Amino acid sequence: MGIYDITVKDAKGNDVSLSEYKGKVLLVVNTATRCGFTPQYEGLQKLYEKHKDEGFEILDFPCNQFANQAPESDEEIGAFCKGRFGVTFRQFAKVDVNGENESPLYTALKSKRGGVLGNNIKWNFTKFLVNREGEVVERFASATTPEKLEKKLLEVL
């Protein structure tokens, strides 16, 4: 199954077919509002503003699997991100990225690009760069800032 065959929920609970992103370059990120990496939202927003007109999208999937760092509702998470960081890229409903209830999107992403220590996501703000054909071209660890991955993004754009 490719990522374009997957349907996810947006932050308002509506179904979204990822096929609507065909032909776009995607950065898929599992996020949290109370994480040491949360300030990366600022860099993600700058990256989005800089490259959105080139066919770049950021897909933000909040996740509460790591130390209860995203306990808020989807609505509260959206308000926090918009208010504190001016986020305008698309945010989705909270998901699990590991385990028996993991999102099919994360199953697909991890099957294409495992991490250094295996497939499981180790922490919040793990990032997957997906090309215009829906192929995962790079996986970035939590500590990789949006600024540090821009060079690779430009290669894919």
Secondary structure as a PSIPRED ss2 file (coil, helix, strand):
# PSIPRED VFORMAT (PSIPRED V4.0)

   1 M C   1.000  0.000  0.000
   2 G C   1.000  0.000  0.000
   3 I H   0.000  1.000  0.000
   4 Y H   0.000  1.000  0.000
   5 D H   0.000  1.000  0.000
   6 I C   1.000  0.000  0.000
   7 T E   0.000  0.000  1.000
   8 V E   0.000  0.000  1.000
   9 K E   0.000  0.000  1.000
  10 D E   0.000  0.000  1.000
  11 A C   1.000  0.000  0.000
  12 K C   1.000  0.000  0.000
  13 G C   1.000  0.000  0.000
  14 N C   1.000  0.000  0.000
  15 D E   0.000  0.000  1.000
  16 V E   0.000  0.000  1.000
  17 S E   0.000  0.000  1.000
  18 L H   0.000  1.000  0.000
  19 S H   0.000  1.000  0.000
  20 E H   0.000  1.000  0.000
  21 Y H   0.000  1.000  0.000
  22 K C   1.000  0.000  0.000
  23 G C   1.000  0.000  0.000
  24 K C   1.000  0.000  0.000
  25 V E   0.000  0.000  1.000
  26 L E   0.000  0.000  1.000
  27 L E   0.000  0.000  1.000
  28 V E   0.000  0.000  1.000
  29 V E   0.000  0.000  1.000
  30 N E   0.000  0.000  1.000
  31 T E   0.000  0.000  1.000
  32 A C   1.000  0.000  0.000
  33 T C   1.000  0.000  0.000
  34 R C   1.000  0.000  0.000
  35 C C   1.000  0.000  0.000
  36 G C   1.000  0.000  0.000
  37 F C   1.000  0.000  0.000
  38 T C   1.000  0.000  0.000
  39 P C   1.000  0.000  0.000
  40 Q H   0.000  1.000  0.000
  41 Y H   0.000  1.000  0.000
  42 E H   0.000  1.000  0.000
  43 G H   0.000  1.000  0.000
  44 L H   0.000  1.000  0.000
  45 Q H   0.000  1.000  0.000
  46 K H   0.000  1.000  0.000
  47 L H   0.000  1.000  0.000
  48 Y H   0.000  1.000  0.000
  49 E H   0.000  1.000  0.000
  50 K H   0.000  1.000  0.000
  51 H H   0.000  1.000  0.000
  52 K H   0.000  1.000  0.000
  53 D H   0.000  1.000  0.000
  54 E H   0.000  1.000  0.000
  55 G C   1.000  0.000  0.000
  56 F E   0.000  0.000  1.000
  57 E E   0.000  0.000  1.000
  58 I E   0.000  0.000  1.000
  59 L E   0.000  0.000  1.000
  60 D E   0.000  0.000  1.000
  61 F E   0.000  0.000  1.000
  62 P E   0.000  0.000  1.000
  63 C C   1.000  0.000  0.000
  64 N C   1.000  0.000  0.000
  65 Q C   1.000  0.000  0.000
  66 F C   1.000  0.000  0.000
  67 A C   1.000  0.000  0.000
  68 N C   1.000  0.000  0.000
  69 Q C   1.000  0.000  0.000
  70 A C   1.000  0.000  0.000
  71 P C   1.000  0.000  0.000
  72 E C   1.000  0.000  0.000
  73 S C   1.000  0.000  0.000
  74 D H   0.000  1.000  0.000
  75 E H   0.000  1.000  0.000
  76 E H   0.000  1.000  0.000
  77 I H   0.000  1.000  0.000
  78 G H   0.000  1.000  0.000
  79 A H   0.000  1.000  0.000
  80 F H   0.000  1.000  0.000
  81 C H   0.000  1.000  0.000
  82 K H   0.000  1.000  0.000
  83 G H   0.000  1.000  0.000
  84 R H   0.000  1.000  0.000
  85 F H   0.000  1.000  0.000
  86 G C   1.000  0.000  0.000
  87 V C   1.000  0.000  0.000
  88 T C   1.000  0.000  0.000
  89 F C   1.000  0.000  0.000
  90 R E   0.000  0.000  1.000
  91 Q E   0.000  0.000  1.000
  92 F E   0.000  0.000  1.000
  93 A C   1.000  0.000  0.000
  94 K C   1.000  0.000  0.000
  95 V C   1.000  0.000  0.000
  96 D E   0.000  0.000  1.000
  97 V C   1.000  0.000  0.000
  98 N C   1.000  0.000  0.000
  99 G C   1.000  0.000  0.000
 100 E C   1.000  0.000  0.000
 101 N C   1.000  0.000  0.000
 102 E E   0.000  0.000  1.000
 103 S C   1.000  0.000  0.000
 104 P H   0.000  1.000  0.000
 105 L H   0.000  1.000  0.000
 106 Y H   0.000  1.000  0.000
 107 T H   0.000  1.000  0.000
 108 A H   0.000  1.000  0.000
 109 L H   0.000  1.000  0.000
 110 K H   0.000  1.000  0.000
 111 S H   0.000  1.000  0.000
 112 K H   0.000  1.000  0.000
 113 R C   1.000  0.000  0.000
 114 G C   1.000  0.000  0.000
 115 G E   0.000  0.000  1.000
 116 V C   1.000  0.000  0.000
 117 L C   1.000  0.000  0.000
 118 G E   0.000  0.000  1.000
 119 N C   1.000  0.000  0.000
 120 N C   1.000  0.000  0.000
 121 I C   1.000  0.000  0.000
 122 K C   1.000  0.000  0.000
 123 W C   1.000  0.000  0.000
 124 N C   1.000  0.000  0.000
 125 F C   1.000  0.000  0.000
 126 T C   1.000  0.000  0.000
 127 K E   0.000  0.000  1.000
 128 F E   0.000  0.000  1.000
 129 L E   0.000  0.000  1.000
 130 V E   0.000  0.000  1.000
 131 N C   1.000  0.000  0.000
 132 R C   1.000  0.000  0.000
 133 E C   1.000  0.000  0.000
 134 G C   1.000  0.000  0.000
 135 E C   1.000  0.000  0.000
 136 V E   0.000  0.000  1.000
 137 V E   0.000  0.000  1.000
 138 E E   0.000  0.000  1.000
 139 R E   0.000  0.000  1.000
 140 F E   0.000  0.000  1.000
 141 A C   1.000  0.000  0.000
 142 S C   1.000  0.000  0.000
 143 A C   1.000  0.000  0.000
 144 T C   1.000  0.000  0.000
 145 T C   1.000  0.000  0.000
 146 P H   0.000  1.000  0.000
 147 E H   0.000  1.000  0.000
 148 K H   0.000  1.000  0.000
 149 L H   0.000  1.000  0.000
 150 E H   0.000  1.000  0.000
 151 K H   0.000  1.000  0.000
 152 K H   0.000  1.000  0.000
 153 L H   0.000  1.000  0.000
 154 L H   0.000  1.000  0.000
 155 E H   0.000  1.000  0.000
 156 V H   0.000  1.000  0.000
 157 L C   1.000  0.000  0.000
